[in-house]
Amino acid sequence: MNKVSQNRIIGIDVSRDWLDIDCLPDGEKLRLPNSDQGHARIVDLAQSISALVCFEATGGQEWRLWSALDAAGIATR
C-alpha cells in the first residue's frame, strides 16, 4: 500500500459548477467555481501549503482541474 508523504491534503468534491474544498489537517473549507480562475486558486493554495490534492472522478468534470494541477507539478490522487 502506498503511503501519503505530505502532511497536508486538499480534498475536493468536483461538480460541473463548483469545487468544494476541505483542507486537512487544519479544516479550512471553501467553495470555488470549477473554472480556470478556481483552478488557479487551488494551484496557489496547494503550492503555498505543499499539499497533496485528492479528488474523485466525476464523469469528466475533473479533467480540466487535474490538467491545471499537473501542469503546476502538484501531486494528485
C-alpha beads as a LAMMPS data file, in Angstrom:
LAMMPS data file: protein, C-alpha beads

77 atoms
76 bonds

1 atom types
1 bond types

-500.0 500.0 xlo xhi
-500.0 500.0 ylo yhi
-500.0 500.0 zlo zhi

Masses

1 110.0

Atoms # bond

1 1 1 0.000 0.000 0.000
2 1 1 1.308 3.481 -0.870
3 1 1 1.583 5.966 1.963
4 1 1 0.885 9.665 1.603
5 1 1 4.061 11.611 2.304
6 1 1 2.507 15.064 2.534
7 1 1 1.394 16.426 5.899
8 1 1 -1.401 18.389 4.262
9 1 1 -4.117 17.170 1.939
10 1 1 -6.653 19.107 -0.051
11 1 1 -9.783 17.071 -0.726
12 1 1 -12.071 18.319 -3.480
13 1 1 -15.637 17.349 -4.341
14 1 1 -15.856 18.194 -8.044
15 1 1 -19.124 19.111 -9.723
16 1 1 -19.915 20.804 -13.016
17 1 1 -20.094 24.288 -11.477
18 1 1 -18.302 24.074 -8.136
19 1 1 -15.239 22.755 -6.345
20 1 1 -15.973 22.123 -2.665
21 1 1 -12.652 22.065 -0.851
22 1 1 -11.606 20.713 2.532
23 1 1 -8.001 21.177 3.689
24 1 1 -6.580 18.677 6.156
25 1 1 -5.460 18.732 8.894
26 1 1 -6.436 22.380 9.552
27 1 1 -10.073 22.001 8.432
28 1 1 -10.245 25.057 6.164
29 1 1 -13.240 24.789 3.833
30 1 1 -14.075 26.832 0.776
31 1 1 -16.065 26.722 -2.432
32 1 1 -14.604 27.845 -5.729
33 1 1 -16.014 27.843 -9.230
34 1 1 -14.996 24.929 -11.448
35 1 1 -13.318 27.359 -13.850
36 1 1 -9.840 28.454 -14.856
37 1 1 -9.892 31.053 -12.068
38 1 1 -10.931 28.471 -9.470
39 1 1 -8.271 26.054 -10.679
40 1 1 -5.610 28.780 -10.406
41 1 1 -6.643 29.487 -6.802
42 1 1 -6.343 25.785 -5.936
43 1 1 -2.897 25.657 -7.560
44 1 1 -1.819 28.653 -5.447
45 1 1 -3.263 27.119 -2.281
46 1 1 -1.684 23.708 -2.871
47 1 1 1.706 25.249 -3.607
48 1 1 1.560 27.536 -0.568
49 1 1 0.994 24.636 1.849
50 1 1 2.820 21.871 -0.104
51 1 1 -0.340 19.771 -0.222
52 1 1 -1.375 16.616 -1.998
53 1 1 -4.670 17.226 -3.845
54 1 1 -7.253 14.426 -3.919
55 1 1 -10.494 14.353 -5.876
56 1 1 -12.868 11.800 -7.347
57 1 1 -13.651 11.021 -10.951
58 1 1 -16.878 12.827 -11.799
59 1 1 -17.790 11.925 -15.341
60 1 1 -15.172 14.156 -16.913
61 1 1 -15.779 17.247 -14.756
62 1 1 -12.374 16.728 -13.099
63 1 1 -10.113 16.718 -16.177
64 1 1 -9.524 20.477 -16.503
65 1 1 -8.701 20.706 -12.796
66 1 1 -6.358 17.731 -12.999
67 1 1 -4.629 19.239 -16.033
68 1 1 -4.036 22.564 -14.239
69 1 1 -2.644 20.804 -11.163
70 1 1 -0.454 18.513 -13.245
71 1 1 0.942 21.445 -15.244
72 1 1 1.888 23.126 -11.950
73 1 1 3.666 19.972 -10.726
74 1 1 1.245 19.331 -7.867
75 1 1 0.821 15.757 -6.662
76 1 1 -2.726 14.448 -7.187
77 1 1 -4.689 11.310 -6.485

Bonds

1 1 1 2
2 1 2 3
3 1 3 4
4 1 4 5
5 1 5 6
6 1 6 7
7 1 7 8
8 1 8 9
9 1 9 10
10 1 10 11
11 1 11 12
12 1 12 13
13 1 13 14
14 1 14 15
15 1 15 16
16 1 16 17
17 1 17 18
18 1 18 19
19 1 19 20
20 1 20 21
21 1 21 22
22 1 22 23
23 1 23 24
24 1 24 25
25 1 25 26
26 1 26 27
27 1 27 28
28 1 28 29
29 1 29 30
30 1 30 31
31 1 31 32
32 1 32 33
33 1 33 34
34 1 34 35
35 1 35 36
36 1 36 37
37 1 37 38
38 1 38 39
39 1 39 40
40 1 40 41
41 1 41 42
42 1 42 43
43 1 43 44
44 1 44 45
45 1 45 46
46 1 46 47
47 1 47 48
48 1 48 49
49 1 49 50
50 1 50 51
51 1 51 52
52 1 52 53
53 1 53 54
54 1 54 55
55 1 55 56
56 1 56 57
57 1 57 58
58 1 58 59
59 1 59 60
60 1 60 61
61 1 61 62
62 1 62 63
63 1 63 64
64 1 64 65
65 1 65 66
66 1 66 67
67 1 67 68
68 1 68 69
69 1 69 70
70 1 70 71
71 1 71 72
72 1 72 73
73 1 73 74
74 1 74 75
75 1 75 76
76 1 76 77
